[in-house]
């Protein structure tokens, strides 16, 4: 670990409070220990607030949080999904359309352009999947 300290020469003697304009220099761990800097002091200097920690947690785990909220809502009020959202339509047609639309939107345009140049391969794969496989299934 390399510690950082303000570059003033009398920092450890007078212990001034550094501000955002104070230049920082790297010091080695053994020099940091000699001057009383350690990992605990470093952690105190980089203290984060509860709000920023919660925002980072939400940003990193938003999908899991949303799934948990949906499950909780379904547990609290089951008729919402069982009756009002018409599961025979939403769970079949709309869900499939939504999943394929999201998958298509997530493709990079460069990849789509490269695939468009391979029209013979795509035609062969489509003919095999819809022709040969369908004939074998009958």
C-alpha positions as CSV (number, residue, x, y, z in Angstrom):
1,X,0.0,0.0,0.0
2,X,1.3,3.4,-0.9
3,X,0.0,6.2,1.3
4,X,-0.6,9.8,0.1
5,X,0.1,12.9,2.1
6,X,0.2,16.7,1.4
7,X,3.5,17.7,0.0
8,X,4.3,20.5,2.5
9,X,7.5,19.7,4.3
10,X,6.2,20.5,7.8
11,X,3.0,18.5,7.5
12,X,3.9,16.0,10.2
13,X,5.2,18.6,12.6
14,X,2.3,21.2,12.5
15,X,-0.4,18.8,11.2
16,X,-2.3,21.3,9.0
17,X,-5.6,20.4,7.5
18,X,-5.1,19.7,3.8
19,X,-7.7,21.0,1.3
20,X,-8.6,20.1,-2.2
21,X,-5.8,22.4,-3.6
22,X,-3.0,20.8,-1.5
23,X,-0.8,18.7,-3.8
24,X,-0.3,15.1,-2.7
25,X,2.9,12.9,-2.9
26,X,3.3,9.2,-2.4
27,X,5.1,7.8,0.6
28,X,6.1,4.3,1.3
29,X,4.4,2.2,4.0
30,X,7.4,2.1,6.4
31,X,7.6,6.0,6.2
32,X,3.9,6.2,6.8
33,X,4.1,4.0,9.9
34,X,7.0,6.2,11.2
35,X,4.8,9.2,10.9
36,X,1.7,7.6,12.4
37,X,-0.3,7.0,9.1
38,X,-1.8,3.6,8.8
39,X,-4.8,2.0,7.1
40,X,-7.3,3.1,9.7
41,X,-6.3,6.8,9.2
42,X,-6.5,6.3,5.5
43,X,-10.0,4.8,5.8
44,X,-11.1,7.8,7.9
45,X,-9.9,10.2,5.3
46,X,-12.0,8.4,2.7
47,X,-15.1,8.0,4.8
48,X,-18.2,7.6,2.7
49,X,-21.7,8.6,3.7
50,X,-24.6,6.2,4.2
51,X,-26.4,7.7,1.2
52,X,-23.5,7.2,-1.2
53,X,-23.0,3.6,0.1
54,X,-26.8,2.9,-0.4
55,X,-26.7,4.4,-3.9
56,X,-23.7,2.2,-4.8
57,X,-25.4,-0.9,-3.4
58,X,-28.6,-0.1,-5.3
59,X,-26.6,0.6,-8.6
60,X,-24.7,-2.7,-8.3
61,X,-27.8,-4.8,-7.3
62,X,-30.7,-3.0,-8.9
63,X,-32.0,-6.1,-10.8
64,X,-32.1,-8.3,-7.7
65,X,-33.8,-5.4,-5.7
66,X,-36.5,-5.0,-8.4
67,X,-37.1,-8.7,-8.5
68,X,-37.5,-8.8,-4.7
69,X,-39.9,-5.8,-4.9
70,X,-42.0,-7.5,-7.6
71,X,-42.2,-10.7,-5.6
72,X,-43.2,-8.7,-2.5
73,X,-45.9,-6.9,-4.5
74,X,-47.2,-10.2,-5.8
75,X,-47.3,-11.5,-2.3
76,X,-49.1,-8.5,-0.9
77,X,-51.7,-8.3,-3.7
78,X,-52.0,-11.5,-5.8
79,X,-55.1,-10.4,-7.9
80,X,-52.9,-7.7,-9.6
81,X,-51.0,-10.4,-11.6
82,X,-53.6,-13.2,-11.5
83,X,-56.6,-11.2,-12.8
84,X,-55.9,-7.6,-13.8
85,X,-52.8,-8.1,-16.0
86,X,-54.4,-11.0,-18.0
87,X,-51.7,-13.6,-17.5
88,X,-52.9,-15.6,-20.6
89,X,-51.8,-12.7,-22.8
90,X,-49.0,-11.0,-20.8
91,X,-47.2,-14.2,-19.7
92,X,-47.1,-15.6,-23.2
93,X,-47.2,-13.2,-26.1
94,X,-46.1,-9.9,-24.5
95,X,-43.3,-11.5,-22.4
96,X,-41.8,-13.2,-25.5
97,X,-42.1,-10.0,-27.6
98,X,-40.5,-7.9,-24.7
99,X,-37.6,-10.4,-24.2
100,X,-36.8,-10.5,-27.9
101,X,-37.0,-6.7,-28.3
102,X,-34.6,-6.2,-25.4
103,X,-32.2,-8.8,-26.8
104,X,-32.4,-7.0,-30.2
105,X,-31.8,-3.6,-28.7
106,X,-28.8,-4.8,-26.8
107,X,-27.0,-5.8,-30.0
108,X,-24.2,-3.5,-31.1
109,X,-24.8,-1.9,-34.5
110,X,-21.3,-3.0,-35.7
111,X,-22.3,-6.6,-35.0
112,X,-25.6,-6.3,-36.9
113,X,-23.7,-4.7,-39.8
114,X,-21.2,-7.6,-39.9
115,X,-24.0,-10.1,-39.8
116,X,-25.8,-8.4,-42.7
117,X,-22.7,-9.0,-44.9
118,X,-22.9,-12.8,-44.3
119,X,-26.3,-13.2,-46.1
120,X,-25.4,-16.6,-47.6
121,X,-24.6,-18.1,-44.2
122,X,-27.7,-16.6,-42.6
123,X,-29.9,-17.9,-45.5
124,X,-28.4,-21.4,-45.0
125,X,-29.0,-21.4,-41.3
126,X,-32.6,-20.2,-41.7
127,X,-33.3,-22.8,-44.4
128,X,-31.9,-25.5,-42.3
129,X,-33.8,-24.5,-39.1
130,X,-37.1,-23.9,-40.8
131,X,-36.9,-26.5,-43.5
132,X,-34.8,-29.5,-42.6
133,X,-35.6,-29.5,-38.9
134,X,-39.3,-29.0,-39.6
135,X,-39.3,-32.0,-42.0
136,X,-37.5,-34.2,-39.5
137,X,-40.0,-33.2,-36.8
138,X,-43.0,-34.4,-38.9
